[in-house]
Amino acid sequence: MSKTKLSPIEQPPATLRDMVQERMREAIIEGHFKPGERLVERPLCEQLGVSRTVIRETIRYLEAEGLVDILPGRGPIVAPMSRDDARQIYDIRLMLETSAAESCARNITPERAERLQAALNRLQRERDGATPGELFRASADFYSEIFEGAGHHIAWEIVQRLNGRISRLRMMTLSSNDRERSGAEHMQAICDAITSGNPDAACTAVSHHLSDTRAIAERLLAEQDKET
């Protein structure tokens, strides 16, 4: 008698902690909680309908992502984003993403090219009317394909640690029309260069994309500094 085989679960259901983390991450990325604003446990418990234990675990998790700072005598606050922070993040992204794009292009396979284009298509669909969380996941999926195709697993772990702060910068730059090429055009150029197996073009496409968004982010952060 043959036993029925069960198919593996592709995506396990989110836990309560996962849902709270996503909700609070979205609120910070979207700007509902402003930089420097205190995150007070009791109101958060009441708003989200969860225990203080869940809120504390979430705050510790978001601290590890760089979205929350714990200040002595003041408690958790939304981590400020300075121009120097932005410069360092873009420097790290430039090193890791250009290297990954070059390697992925050099080792591209038809299967990887198809998955990368599909991930880009999902990202482009999410750009209009998506929540920050949906955009966060779609962007992560696209870059995950690049780093996986490059075999740069440790580098991807570093990028994931920065993803919350990267998404904060991305939300800032998406609202700007002051750019030579749209974000969608940059992403398509990166995808085209990688899937065509052209490492040099892939490196150039990533560099142009990051140079464009970096200039916008630094300008917006400079304007914020003047206002404060």
N, C-alpha and C positions, 0 to 999 in steps of 0.2 A: 504493500500500500504506500503510494507516494505521498509525501508531505507537501502541503501547500507552502509555496515560497512567498515570503512577504517582500515587497519592494522597499528599498531604503527610503527613509525620510530625507528629502532633499533640503528642506529648510525647517528646522525644529521650531515649534511655536515659541513666541517671545514670552519671557517670564515677566512678572510684574516689575521687577527691577529694570529689565531691559526697556520696558515701555516708559517707565518714569525717566530713565536716562535719555531716551530719545526725545521725550517731551521737553525736558529741561534743556537739552542740547539745542533743540530747535529754537526755543525761546531766547537763548543767548545768541545764537547765530543770527536770528532774525532781528535782534535788537529789542525784544520785549523787555529783557533785563539789560540795563545799560552798563557799560564798563564802570567799575568802581562801586556798583550798587550792591548792598548787602543782601545775602540770601538767608532769610530768617526762617528757621525750621517750622515754627508753628503755622504761619500763613501758608507755607508750601504744603504742609500736611493737610490743611483744611482744603486748599484748592485742588489738590490731586487725590485726596481721599486715601492717603496711605500713612503708614506709621513713621515715626521719627527714625527708626532703624533704616528703613528704605531710603529716606531722604539723606541720611548721613552716608550710607553706602554710595548713593548717587553722587553726592558732592565729592567724596573721595575719588570716585572714578573720573569725574569731570576735572578734578584737580590734576590727575595724571595726564589728561589730554591737554592741559594748559589753558582750559577755559575758566577755571576757578582758582583763586588764590586764598589761602588761609592766613589771615593776619592775626598776630598775637593781640589779645585784648579786644579784637573786633569781630573775629570769626570769618566765615567764608564771604568773599565778594566775587563779582564777575571780574575776571582778570582784564586789566587794561591792555590795549594793543598799541604799542608805540611804533614810531617810524623805524627805530633800530630793530625792534622785534620783526617787523615786516621785512626789512633788508636781510636779516639773518635767515628767515624762512625762505625767502626767494633765492638766496645764495645756496641753501641746502637743496631746494627743489631743482635748481639749475644743474647742480652736480649729479644728483641722483637720477633725474628724469631724462637728461640728455644721454647719460650712459645707458639707461634702461632702453630708451627708444632705439639707440644705435644697435645694441645687442639683439633686441627683439626683431629689428629689420633684417639683421644679418642672419638670424635663425628662423625667419618666418616660414610657416607652413600654410598650405591652403586652409587647413582646419582652424589654425590660429587667426588667420586673416578674416575668416568668416565670423569667428567669435568676436574679434575686435570691432568689425563693422557693425555687428548686431548690438554690441555694447554702446557704440557711438549713437546708433539709431535710437536706443532707449534714452540716452542722455539728451539728445536733441528734442525728443518728445516731452521730456520732463521739464525742459527749460521754461515752457509757457504754462503758468498756473500751478506749478509744482510747489509743494511745501519745502522748506529748507531740508527736512529729513529725507524726502524723496530725491531731491537734487544731490544731497550728500551721498546717498547710496548709489545713485546712478553714476556719479563722478568716480566714486571709489571703484565701482565695477569696471569702468573703462580703464583706469590706470592699473588696476589689478591684472588685467589681461596683458598689459604692456610689461609689467614687472615679472609676471609669471613666464611670459614668452622669452624674456631675457634671462630667466633663471636667477634673478636678483632677489632672493627671498628675504635676506637680512635687510637689504635696502628698503624693501616694501614694509617690513616691520617698523622701520624708522619713519617712513612716510605716514603710516597709520597712526603713529603717535602724534603726528602733526596735523592730522586730517581735520580736527575741530577748528584749529586756528587757520588752516588753509581755507576752510569753508567760510569763516568769518570774513577773510579777505576777499573771497570769491563773491560773497553777497554784496560787498562794497563796490567791487569793480563791475558787477553785472548791471548795476543801475546807471552806469556812466555811458554816455554816447560819444565821449571824447576819445575815440580810438580810430586807427587807420583801418583795422579789420575787426569784424565782430568776433566774439568768442567762438561762435559756431564755425566760422570760417577757419580760425586757427586750429580748432580741434579736428576739422575735416582734413586740413593740410597735414597734421600729424599722422592721422590714420592713413591717408593716402601714401605718405612717404614710407611708413612702416610696411603696409601691405604690399607695396611694390618692391620691397626688399632693397631700399636705398638708404643705407645707414647715414650718409652725409646729409641727405635731405631731411631725414628724421631728426637729426641733431639740430639742424637749422630751424626746422619748423617749431620744435620745442623752445629753442632759444628766443625766437621771435615772439611766440606766445607769452612767455614769461617776462620778456622785456616790456611788452605792451602793458600787461596787467600790473607789473611792478611799478611802472611810472604812474599809472592811474592811482594805485593804492597809496603811494608815497605822497602824491598831490592831495588826495582826500584826507590823509592823516595830518598833513601839514595844515590844512584848513581847519581841522578839528583842534589842533594845538593853538591856533590863533584865537578860536572862539573861547577856549578855556583860559 
